[in-house]
Amino acid sequence: MDIAQRPKTTAKDFFLHLFSIVALYLSAGALITLLFQYVNHFFPDVLNDYGQRAINVPLRFAISTLIVVFPLYLWSRFELGKQFVSNPEKLGIAIRKWLTYFTLFVASLIIVGDLIAILNSFLSGELTVRFILKALSMLSVAGLIFAYYLLDIKEPRPATLLKQYGVVVSSVIGVLVIGAFFLVGSPAKQRIIQKDDLRVSNLQSIQNQVEQYWFANNVLPETLSVIEEAGIYGLVAREPETNEPYIYRIVDDHNYRLCATFSLSNKEEMNGKVSSPMYGYYGMSWLHDAGETCFDLKVQDALGQVGEKPVFVPTLSTSSNTPTVDKKRGL
């Protein structure tokens, strides 16, 4: 084809091709993330102290991205397909070839790098099920993209095969997204979890304010309202649903108890571990069952000495008479 006869790239062509490639990359990244979280869920890492909570955040992001972006990618490919049918010379425009070959280049680099990583881990004796599954996830996604665009760049285009290819991939992604909803839970459950997280955060805030009061007065406040009236330690947090104050009881001169009523237990999703910032604040456990749960805390005279920090001896007790767990750590 002579240069004069080559089809010109219009603004619409530029938009559709660029939009399609960007949507492809976003969808591919979200799909890999989704597959990784499946692996994390079914093959948990014993070194991971965050449990299901760490999985839910990227899982929700991957689901949201695929629900929004992948249909837009399919729409852009559909629009491009209509152009190619009505105007076959559009197959030869420069932006289509450049973006397609660039995508093939990126996909091939991912495939080669993934294979190198697998072989290197095998030779090092460090292959694990988690690593193999994640490596295969990346390899599968990159391989599908490479195969699709390798077929797409050929002329004449195998339109029927590409349509079948798209239907199969779309079906697989749909099943994965639907399955992910069962892992992450409903929006209503997430709302309940967020409220329980807020209760834990509020108790941590109250703990900090009580300790500050003890530092200043060498005595525990009689009630939480004393801290509010003092007005120098900030507002005492309240229950998010009822706006009622949390339960605070003085046990003796150095021990006090904070209680809250939780909607759900967080022990399973945290795998019974306490090292996350939310649930391992100052080394104590904020794991709780559903219902009223009380946390016992202790301050010591050593707190008033210069250069020393609080020593907490927290115990976890619940209204269901579960055994208490004592932990002592000097900070």
Secondary structure, DSSP 8 states (H G I E B T S, - for coil): --GGGS----HHHHHHHHHHHHHHHHHHHHHHHHHHHHHHHHS--TT--SHHHHHHHHHHHHHHHHHHHHHHHHHHHHHHHHHHHH-GGGGG-HHHHHHHHHHHHHHHHHHHHHHHHHHHHHHHT---HHHHHHHHHHHHHHHHHHHHHHHHTSSS--HHHHHHHHHHHHHHHHHHHHHHHHHH--HHHHHHHHHHHHHHHHHHHHHHHHHHHHHHHSS--SSHHHHHHH-SS----B-TTT--B-EEEE-SSSEEEEEEEESS--TTTTTT---STTT-GGG------SEEEEEEEE--GGGGSTT---EE--EEEETT-----B--EE-
